[in-house]
Each structure stands twice: as C-alpha cells, then as structure tokens.
Amino acid sequence: MVEPRSLTNPALATRLTRREFFRTAAVAGAALMAPAVIPASALGRGGAVPPSERIVMGGIGLRGRGMGDLQWLLPEGDVQFVAICDAQKSAREKVKQVVDARYGNTDCTVYPEIREFLATRTDIDAVLSATGDRWHATAAVMAMRAGKDIYSEKPSAMTIAEGQAVVETARRFGRVYQTGTQRLSEGNFVFAIEIARMGRLGKVHTAYAHIAPWDAAEMRYDWLPAQPEPPRDVVDWDAWLGPCPWRPFNQSYISGGWRGFYDFHTSCIGEWGAHTFAQCMAGIDQLDTAAVEYHYVNNPTGDGMVTVFPNGVKMILSRGDKYWRGSCGMRFDGPEGWVSVADGYSKPEVSSPALMSDFKKIVGDYMARTERPMSHMRDLLNCVRTRRPTVANPVVMHKSMSTVHAANICMWLKRDMKYDPVKEEFINDPEANRLRSRAMREPWII
Amino acid sequence: MSRSKKVLVVLAVMLIIGAAASVGQAAEPSAKEQEAKLIAVLKSDAPQKEKSDACRELARVATKDAVPVLAALLADEKLSHMARYGLETIPDPAVDEALRDALGKLKGRPLVGVIGSLGVRRDAKAIDALAKLLQDSNPDVVQTTARSLGRIGTSAAAKALGDVLANVSVPNQLAVCEGLLRCAETLAAKGGKDEALAIYDRLRGLQGPHQVRTGGLRGAVLLREKDGLPILMQALRGDDFVLFEAAARTSLEMPGADVTQALAAELGKLPAGKQVLVIQTLGNRGDAGALAALSAAAKSGEKTIRVAAIHAVSQIASAAAAPVFVDLLGDADREVAQAAKDGLAALPGREVDTALAAMLSQPDASVRIRAIEMLGQRRNTSALPAFLKAAEDAEEGVRLAGIKALSDVAGGDEMPAMLALLMKAKSPQDLEAIEGAVAAICIRLARPAAGKVTIQKAIYGGLPDGPSADVTQKVAEMVKAGTLSVEASNGNFGDPADGIPKKLRVEYTVDGTAQARTVSEGETVTLTATVTPPACVDALCEALALAPTPPKIALLRVLRSVGGSKALNAVRAAAKDPSAEIKDTALRALCEWPTVEALPDLAELSRTSTDAKVKTLALRGYIRLIPLQDAAAEKKVAAIKDAMALAERNDEKKLALAALGAIPTADALALVVPHLASPDLKEEASMAAVAIAEKIAQSSPAQVAEAMQQVSKATANKRVADRAKALLKQTQGKK
C-alpha cells in the first residue's frame, strides 16, 4: 500500500521542468508541485477530513487502449488504483491481475456493474474510462455525477447532445475531465501548434487533419448473426450495449468488431478526427468553437472534405499519407511555411530548417506559461489537485467532436452544410438537426 | 390483406429500406414517401431488425403522422426504446401527448425510457404526472424522473423536487439534487434568479454528496456575480475542504481584478496546505494584479510554497516579474533558483532583457554568467555586443558563457568579430569554444540549396551488414510527392530486419551534386544540400590566410564542416603548408571531406602519400566517396578495384567490399567473388556478393548461381547463407 504522505513532501514538489524537458525532451513528467487532494473517502463527511496526497483511482472498461492507459497511469507515484469495473469478466480479471502484480497484493476489486461500482466506491477520487466509444459520454456523466474526476478515452461523445451533457455535468458538479487526446500533451504536436499560433508560418490559412485510413464515413446498420448470449457474469450483454439500440449478441462485437457500426462508432472521421480535429483547432485558435461550413465530398470516406472555421481558416480532412507519414497527423500551412507532424516522428517536419531552430525553447516556454506537463495523464492528475480544467477539457472536446459529428452528418446526408456553433445547430437544415441526438436506451439515460 | 400479401408488401418495403439503409443515400423518395413506407414496416409483422431500422429512419424524417404507430410500440419491451428513438426528434406536440399518455400504462424499463424522453423534450405539461413518480418504489423510475424534471426546469418542476428533497432516500438523493441543479440552471437562464439562488444556497449547505455542495457553491457565487465574492471568500477561509476546493475552482470562472485582489489578500492568512492551491489558482487566473502577493510568497518561506509561487508568476507572464526572478536566480536553494531561471527564460518582454542586461555590469562573475546564460536562452540578439564583450572578460567562466551565447545567437554580422576572437583566443579552452561557436554559426547560416533532388539509392535495414531492403523506389515516390524529409521507420519501409536496430541510407543528388545521408531508425533524413553563404566562406578563407598556427588549425576544421569548392581549395592549399602541424590538419580535413569534390585529391593521396597514416585515411575517404559519385557503375567498380589494389590492410578491403555490395552489376560481383576464399574477408565478401546477387539474379543467373555456391561454403552467417540458398534455388538451371 502507498502510505499517505505529508502535505509538504518534497517528493511531490517536483514537476517536469523546462530544464528537464531540455535534457530529456521526453514526455514523462513527475507530479506537479501541487496541493494535496481531498480524499474522496472524506468527501461525504462534511469535508472535514484533511487532505491526502494520494489520488485513489478506479477503472471502467479497460482493454486494449485502456490497458495502455493503465500502464501509463500505474507508475505515477501519487496514484493508487483500487478497482476495475467491466461488463466482461475476462477483461476485469485481467486488469486485476495487472494491478495486483504492480502493487504486490490482491487488493484490486472487480465490479461487473457500473452503477454499483460508482455508488459503493466512495473512496475513489477519479476514474480511468476506456470503454468502447458508445459508452464514453455515458460513463463520464455517470462518474462525474458520482463525484469522480475522470480520464475518458476519445471520442468523448457519440452525438452533439452527448457532448453537451458531458460539458454540463462537469460544470454542474465541479469535476475535472480529460479526454484521451494525448497528442495535445506531446512535444512534437505542441511545437507545431505553437508555431502555427505564434505566426511563424505567417497567418495560417489551412490546417490538414488526418482521418483513419480504415473503415468509412458510411456506416453499417446490419446486425451480425445472433449467437447464444454468454452467462451474465461472463459478459453482461445488456450492459455492454449500454445506451445503444439492442441487437443480438455476437462475439465479434465484444472482440473489437463494433467499429464501423452506426450505433457504436463515429466513422473513420471520428476514429482519428477525435484527436486531429482538436490538434488542428488548437493551432488555429478555434478550440472554443466549431467549424461553420462543411463541403460534401463524393467519396465513401470524407477524404478531402473542406471545413471552414469562424476565423476563415480551412481545415481539410485527409485520409492518406500525403501530408505526413504515421498516424494522427496534422499540418498547418501559412504564407511563410508549413509544419507537419504525426506519430513516430523524431521531430516535426517543416518547410525550412530554420523553423526548427527554437524547438526546445518553444515547447519549454509553452510549459512554463501554461504549467502543462508533456504527459497527458499527468495533466489530469495535476488538475485533480489544482481543480483547474485540463488541456483536453470538456469544452475543448465537445467543440472538436461537434465538428467531427457535423462532418459525419454532412457525409451521411450528402450535402454541404452550415453550422451555428453558438446555437449548436445546423442552419436551415431540420433533417441534420435531428441527427444531433439519439434517444438513449433505458436505464442509461443521462 | 392476407398474410402472404402482407409479407410481399413488407418485403418490397424492406427492399427499398435496405437499399437506403444508411441515411441520405442517392435517389431517395421524398421524406413523406419514406415516412409512409417506414410506417408500413412498423405496422407489418416484419422482424425486429427491420422495425428497429424503421424507427431509426423515422427519427430523421417522421412527422406527427408516425406518432400513433411509434407510440403503440412503447409498451413493447423489444421495441420500446426504438419507438422513443423515432419519437424524440419529431417536432410536434403530439409526441408529448403520446408520451404522457403512456406514463400511466407502463412499468419497468419502458416506463423509465418514457420518463427520460419527456425530459429530453422538456415537456412542462408532464410535471404533475412526473411529480407523483418521485414516490415510486423503483429507484430507476425515481432517479430518471428527478433528472427529467430537472431538464424541464420550470418553477413547478423545481418545487416538485424541492418538496421531496428533505425526505428522499439516500440512493435517490443525488438524482433529486441533480434535478434541482438542472432546474437552477434553467431558471437562472430564464430570469428566475431568486429561485435559482434559493436552490443553490440550499444545496451548498446540504449535508449530502460533496459534488452537490460543490455545484451549489459554484452556482450561488457565479449567479450573484460580484456579490458572490463574500460567499467565495467564506468558503476559502472555512474548515470545509470541499467548499474550499470548490471556491478555488469557481474563482477561475470569475474574471475581474477584485477577485484577484481578494484571493491575493487572503494568501498570507491561509495555512500552508491551502496556500499552494490558492497560489496555483492565482497563476491559472493569469492576472498581473496577483504579482505582488505571489512575489512575496516566492521570496521566503516553505520551499513548496515558494516554488508554487514562482510557477504561478511564470504563468502570469508579466515582464514586471523580471526583478523577482532575477533576485531569486542566486537563491541558496537550487530548486528555487532553477524555477526562477526557467521562469525568467520563458518570460516575454523587453523589461526582462533590460533587467538581465543590468546584471551584466555586476562585479560578481557568477551573476554575470547567469545573466549571459539567460540572455542566450532567450535568443536575445540585442545582447550580442554584450556577449562579444563577455567573450573577452578577464574571468574564464564569463568568457566561456559569452562564447556559448554567441554560439546560440550570433549570425553572419558577428562573423568578423568571431574570427577576431579566434585570432586572439586567450587559452586552448577558449580557442576550442570559439571554434565550436564559429562552426555552429556557419551551420545555422546554411540554407537548403534550391534544386532538383534525385534519389539514386536508398537502403533500409540492419546496416551495414544486416538484412536490408532496397527502398529506392519508395523514397523516390515520396520525393516525387513533395516530401524532402524521410523518416527511417518500419511504417515507411516495412521491417526487413526484425529485432535489429535499423538505419536508412539515402544517396541522392541535388542539381547533380551528390549527397549521402545515413540516419538511425526513428530519425528523419532531410534530402537537401545545405550551403553556407559565400560571404561567410570568404571570411573564413581570408582569416585562414592571416591566422597564426593554432587558429589556422581551428579554421581548417571549420572549413571541412562547411564544405564547398572555395573551402576545399583553401584546405588543398594548406595541405602544402610548410608547417607540419598545419599540413597534417589540412590532409586530415581532406580525408574527411564530405563530398565527392575531394575524390581526385584522395585518389592521389592514397597512391602517393609517404605518411602511412594519411595514406590509410585517404584510402578510406576515397572508398567512402566512390559510391557517391554521379557516375556509371562501371566507373565506380573500376575505382574500387584500384582502391582495393592500394589497400594493404583488411580494414580498407572490407570497406571496399561493402562499397561493392551497393553496386548491382556483374562486374562488381566478379570483383567480390575471389575474396570469398580469404579467411579474413569471406564474411564481408559473402554479404556483398549476396547483396549484389539479389539485384542481378534475373539478369545474370548463371553468375549468381556460381557465386552463391561459393558463398554457401564460405559464410558462417546463417542469415547470409539462407539468402544465398534462396538465390541458388531461384537461379539454378537458368542461364
């Protein structure tokens, strides 16, 4: 067990300093010099129990990506992970195995049912949620409603209405929320965003956002053949479906085969656009709004769709590797140059080597100015302590995902669209507006 | 209609629906026609899947005409949800009536769903019926009802929720509170401020869930605007950590100097545990009005608080903070000093530079060094004269700091002064530092040469002797598509050497000038030729002519890194200098020359030099440059053949064999084969032979087969042997 440490423990009085960044150019970060967190276990008792320095966490739906997040989280010295909730027995048992091995005990508790998990574990401060896309917003709202802070994998919502619910719930209950768009906390991406914002490329006129090279914008509506439903303890199929329309069980869904289905996925545009739209919007200073124009492209994927933001800057969806090599790429073009980056780059690509000359200074200055570490998980943990919004806070993610949803609706209805990001509605297009929400299956109504 | 006719109709409809299963497909019927067909599906005995699809489609196109048929499905446990799916988006009050009507007829999950949909539709007419359901025994019913009433958000909804709050069961308490918070939000937005405040005030004082008190405090403070500040401060001072934390967060949503001042004034009165959070909150607010309080916190006291204050000042990013940081640069606590240094480096504004410049005149050398380091980190060009002056300071530490800053900041205008410094360097350490700075400036001044990039050869794999793949075509395609930066990655080229660290070697020309770059996996090679400005090269050459021996030696090394014809000529001339020291340095520079322009010199040196060391270095350089030539393969093979004849040591012969391995011709293979019999060279020869053979197996199968038989016998490397066997299999029997 990790013992609570004193409030002024110097071990916590560290962070990834500019110097450390210069030395390592790494993404890791130590705990922010931060106040202690009020233990959730004390929160129901009038708040009179003194703060602790340990953030108690639990997990919801941690499998492939979620296990990666967990491996990212567990080494954080001020975190104690205590419980996992999953509708699949094998998945929750696997997480328990990993966590118990990490701590050398058998303390990680498993829960098959999310409502029981959230209601009974009042000792948990924050949750890590990496369910399938269909559950992201619902789980986030339920967790925040239960008083937890949350790291929720992307995409943050299946619809514009779900995104609104996440924003409202975080505000309503004063919760800290981070979406797993981790590139907003990676040096290469931050550098590209910063030089675009700083005017090093001149006034940026075009951003390019990578969309996934698999699946399509067109969705599947079929049901896979019915198979015998496993015992509820093994797979709780009703809980797995959550707020989505019912369909018969098929093993493929729970093995990752849910992608591409309208009920479960946000298409090839949302698959990576959930990351890259936010990245692009950060570089063109449009994180607090959404694209206002969507120009339909007559292909199955949305490749080449031009969107336009309120400041006149275009963001073009690009599926291939024309502008980058690697996943989740982005590029900014201005009259004085361009910068491009994707996963796996040792350094961003630029139109002129001179643009790279101050790489470390630009990223270091960003860190000093914003107090953001180059570690997305660390940013959440720091914000759990300071109570300020994270870098990928609900508004950032709602606005970028609204752009994703609008781009999808543009492709589905096969026509150009205009969107009012203040009223959050399509202009003169009632049919499109009816696709902003979907009735949620009971009892998972948020 | 008979059952069979019904089925036919449904099948026909299903075909249409199926053809347009996704929304918005081409050649669709009108919305009205679609709706009629979808309604027909729902009225039929179509399977659940088709009815479910029809409901989803109706969500997009339905009018009140579809309401009765959808409403009829609300009691159907299998289709109740999808019925609501279709109903929720229909812009007609008939939906609300149907949902209200269903309330009294349903139980269990269908009831919960209908309650939720009434909330989504904000149906105020449902309040009375919903209020009764707050007493239901089913927690799902009560909780969904509470949230739906919250969504409706009228005074009546709030009253219904408020009436049950005092006696609500613990499991349902949170939902009722959420309903009230939702009501307060709606009431506040619609002019019902007093009602909203009453809710917030009640909830912030509730001995209930912490997040409810947090939400209550937030609403109570924000809705009161400036009048909410006393409530905020009360929470900040109180013993309730929940409200303290909520106050800190809420203050981030309250702009205004008065809020900043109130927080700042409170800072010194709070216990240490609270100070850190308030300090960070002040930093996050970014208001310069907090600088005085934060500066005071940064100067003395507990380290944790001091460091937090320094970071907060950094976030405010006001130049007015410069003096505070400057004072802290020399703090006895290293962590504090480093935080101040980091903060100062990132602080924008001329005032910061002015404060640092003032430090340059301090008598304490350590202060001057810090100022120079900081100004260098800030890339401050206006401090260049100060850097040049520092480079001649009496204190060595100051001199080296000044030279380092020049290395980072100086440009072409400072080159004469840099060369003058080089000429009068005060110590070997100074000379070495200035040489490095001059070279760094030259590299920084170099610009990509405009020109046509032609890929000649690209290899990716476990270079130099592991398995690899010829990726020439792939790289050429990338260049053709407009990319000049190529990353050495499996993502680009696949993985030809599983488990082995790989490299990418690209040979190319820029406007006919040969270039070659090798980078490790994960790194990026930029396919440009960088050229140092002629004025800079001229200045170096002029200085070279006038320099005494130590700086002349340094300049020769700089010229080697600069490259180009003029620099090469200057080095050639120095290679004939009567001074043995200068001559030796110049010859070594020639041997390491990066471009093929030095090939004739190296060919000559490798034949005629009487200095064994120079001869060896020249031969190695010669072999290195031969493949880079823009020349026919025959010419390259002939040159390597000459070089091999000159090689007296196996090391150079191995280099020559490796060079041959990159030339895919039968002549090259013929030159390699005899070395397969050499015990010392057989492995290098085997690798070269296999590499060539894999490229020419189609064109010269007989020669390849014969060579591979010898390789199979010669090599002890299993990977190479396997490749040879594969080639044997491929070529045997072919002529």
Interface residues (C-beta under 8 A of the other chain):
Chain A: L7 T8 P10 L12 A13 R15 T17 R18 R19 M33 A34 P35 A36 I38 A40 A42 L43 G44 G46 G47 A48 V49 P50 P51 A119 M144 R145 A146 G147 E168 R171 R172 F173 G174 R175 E218 M219 Y221 D222 W223 P245 W246 R247 Y262 K322 R325 G326 G344 Y345 S346 K347 E349 S352 P353 A354 S357 D358 K361 G364 D365 A368 R369 T370 E371 R385 T386 R387 R388 P389 W412 L413 K414 R415 P430 E431 R434 L435 S437 R438 A439 M440 R441 E442 P443 I445 I446
Chain B: A21 S22 V23 G24 Q25 A26 A31 K49 S52 D53 R56 A59 R60 V61 K78 S80 H81 M82 R84 Y85 L87 E88 T89 P91 R109 P110 V112 G113 G116 S117 G119 V120 D140 T144 R147 P171 L174 E178 L181 R182 E185 Q207 P209 H210 Q211 V212 R213 T214 G215 R218 D239 D240 F241 V242 L243 F244 E245 A246 A248 R249 T250 L252 A272 G273 K274 V276 L277 Q280 T281 G283 N284 E302 K303 T304 V307 A308 H311 S314 Q315 A317 E335 Q338 A339 K341 D342 G343 A345 A346 Q377 R379 R444 R447 P448 M478 A481 T483 S485 E487 S489 G491 N492 G522 E523 T524 T526 T530
